[in-house]
Amino acid sequence: MSHAFTRNLTFQSNDLGKEATIMLTFDADMEGLYEDFFPVVWKVSKFGKTGPYRAHATYTSQLAFSKPQVVDGNIIDAETCVKINDSEKTSLTEANDVYHFSPPQAGTSGVLQAVNNTGAIQDIAVGFMNAGDLMPKPALYFKEVGDGSHVTAEFTPVLRAYITSDYQETAIIRGAIDTPAIWSQNLAALPEHTTWTLKRDAASGHYSVVQV
């Protein structure tokens, strides 16, 4: 496992011409997407029609499995979690209504795995741990994992941006977003700090994101 990296992203606009909402999520094409697992909204930021606006987002590549707490289709928190690295596996167990992930062990090369050994169906999420956070930011949500079944995640940090006001932060996205992404980047390939300007073509109404 390579050393964990941090990516600090800044999105900005100036006199955009129309109020717009950017939604960020890790919904790159993966086998089983919207069937076995679902992306989770990471960030939602509004940019005004006139004047300057700026929003920040920080990603750290330390991944973690968690037992999410879901209310009305939103992951509001996690009950417990464990940090996990590429090619490691963990087991979720339950005793006296207390859930616990085992310390990670060597697993299948190139993927993260979590086995449900609780005796009942469970939801499991994979996300990332930012410095100082007790629980991870959820990125992918695995619904109703059967007892004895395992979650296998091959997580590549491809972040996409959409212009949509249909979602709120931590919402579970149940189906493909009906508007095309205006921006897509593999965060592993970016420098630690990047700044991106949101622009709108007045003639077509199309949005674009350009690196500064």
Stockholm file with secondary structure:
# STOCKHOLM 1.0

chainA/1-212         MSHAFTRNLTFQSNDLGKEATIMLTFDADMEGLYEDFFPVVWKVSKFGKTGPYRAHATYTSQLAFSKPQVVDGNIIDAETCVKINDSEKTSLTEANDVYHFSPPQAGTSGVLQAVNNTGAIQDIAVGFMNAGDLMPKPALYFKEVGDGSHVTAEFTPVLRAYITSDYQETAIIRGAIDTPAIWSQNLAALPEHTTWTLKRDAASGHYSVVQV
#=GR chainA/1-212 SS CCCCCEEEEEEEEESCSSCEEEEEECCCCCTTBTTTEEEBEEEEEEECSSSEEEEEEEEECCEEEEEEEEETTEEEEEEEEEEECTTEEEEEEEETTEEEECCCEECSTTCEEEEECSSSCEEEEEEECCTTCSSCEEEEEEEEECTTCEEEECCCCEEEEEECSSCCTTBBCCSCCSSCCSEEEEGGGSCSEEEEEEEECTTTCCEEEEEC
#=GC SS_cons         CCCCCEEEEEEEEESCSSCEEEEEECCCCCTTBTTTEEEBEEEEEEECSSSEEEEEEEEECCEEEEEEEEETTEEEEEEEEEEECTTEEEEEEEETTEEEECCCEECSTTCEEEEECSSSCEEEEEEECCTTCSSCEEEEEEEEECTTCEEEECCCCEEEEEECSSCCTTBBCCSCCSSCCSEEEEGGGSCSEEEEEEEECTTTCCEEEEEC
//
